[in-house]
Amino acid sequence: MKENDEMLYTKLDNYSEIFGLFTMFKSKLRNLKVILSNIDDIRERENSIINNWESSIKDINEKIDFIDEKIKPE
C-alpha cells in the first residue's frame, strides 16, 4: 500500500503544479483582454482624430476652390 500512497502524492504534486500554471494562464489571458481593450480604445481615438483631419482638409480644399474660382480672370 505504500507504493500506492507515493503515487497519490506524486499525482497531487503534479496537480498543484498544473493548477498553478493554469491559474497563471488565466491571469495572463485576463491581462491580454485588458491590453486588447486598450488597443481598441486607442484605435478608436486615432480614427476619430484622422476623421477630424480629413474633414478639416476637405473644408480647406473647398475654401481654396471657392477662392480660386473667385480670383480667376474672366
C-alpha positions in Angstrom: 0.0 0.0 0.0 3.0 2.3 0.5 3.6 2.3 -3.3 0.0 3.5 -4.0 0.4 6.3 -1.4 3.5 7.6 -3.1 1.8 7.6 -6.5 -1.1 9.5 -5.0 1.3 12.1 -3.5 3.1 12.4 -6.8 -0.2 13.0 -8.7 -1.1 15.6 -6.1 2.2 17.4 -6.6 1.7 17.3 -10.4 -1.9 18.6 -9.9 -0.6 21.5 -7.7 1.9 22.4 -10.4 -0.6 22.1 -13.2 -3.2 24.1 -11.2 -0.6 26.8 -10.6 0.2 27.0 -14.3 -3.5 27.1 -15.2 -4.1 29.9 -12.7 -1.2 31.8 -14.2 -2.5 31.2 -17.7 -6.0 32.6 -16.7 -4.3 35.6 -15.2 -2.3 36.3 -18.4 -5.4 35.8 -20.5 -7.2 38.4 -18.4 -4.3 40.8 -18.9 -4.4 40.2 -22.7 -8.1 41.1 -22.7 -7.4 44.3 -21.0 -4.5 45.1 -23.4 -6.7 44.4 -26.4 -9.4 46.6 -25.0 -6.9 49.4 -24.5 -5.6 48.9 -28.1 -9.2 49.2 -29.3 -9.7 52.4 -27.4 -6.6 53.9 -28.8 -7.6 52.8 -32.3 -11.0 54.5 -31.9 -9.4 57.7 -30.7 -6.9 57.6 -33.6 -9.8 57.1 -36.1 -11.6 60.0 -34.6 -8.6 62.2 -35.0 -8.0 61.1 -38.5 -11.6 61.7 -39.4 -11.4 65.2 -38.0 -8.2 65.8 -40.0 -9.9 64.6 -43.2 -12.9 66.8 -42.5 -10.6 69.8 -42.0 -8.7 69.1 -45.2 -11.9 68.8 -47.1 -13.1 72.1 -45.7 -9.8 73.8 -46.6 -10.0 72.4 -50.1 -13.5 73.6 -50.6 -12.4 77.1 -49.4 -9.4 77.1 -51.7 -11.6 76.0 -54.6 -14.0 78.8 -53.9 -11.3 81.4 -53.7 -9.7 80.0 -56.8 -13.0 80.4 -58.7 -13.4 84.0 -57.5 -9.9 85.2 -58.4 -9.8 83.5 -61.8 -9.6 86.1 -64.6 -12.6 86.1 -66.8 
